[in-house]
């Protein structure tokens, strides 16, 4: 989605932020003048946001970023391990 908006020979930057609860991926690039970020109602955006917990865009000047966040699922085993760790049953 972002690659088609980048300037010729431009760089694509990825940043991964990992926490206990969420993995966030930020993909950034300088985009061509007059380019527009993906429309949230487009098919591609709907597929992307359907595969993640959250998806959003940011633009500052000619630098555009797409951020994707995936929350870590909590299972019964994770919950019981947490309770054991704090002395609960």
Residue pairs with C-beta under 8 A, 6 or more apart in sequence:
1 38
1 44
1 45
1 48
1 66
2 12
2 27
2 28
2 29
2 31
2 64
2 66
3 12
3 29
5 29
5 31
5 32
5 35
5 36
5 37
5 64
6 12
6 29
6 30
6 31
6 32
7 29
7 30
7 31
7 32
7 62
10 29
10 30
11 29
11 30
12 27
12 28
12 29
13 26
13 27
13 28
13 29
14 25
14 26
14 27
14 28
15 25
15 26
15 28
16 23
16 24
16 25
17 23
17 24
17 25
17 26
18 24
20 72
21 71
21 72
22 53
22 69
22 70
22 71
22 72
23 69
23 70
23 72
24 67
24 68
24 69
24 70
25 67
25 68
25 69
26 65
26 66
26 67
26 68
27 65
27 66
27 67
27 68
28 63
28 64
28 65
28 66
29 63
29 64
30 62
30 63
30 64
31 59
31 62
31 63
31 64
33 62
35 64
37 57
37 59
37 64
37 66
38 44
38 45
38 57
38 66
39 45
40 46
40 49
45 55
48 55
48 68
49 55
52 68
52 69
52 70
53 69
53 70
53 71
54 67
54 68
54 69
55 66
55 67
55 68
55 69
56 66
56 67
57 64
57 65
57 66
57 67
58 64
58 65
58 67
59 65
83 89
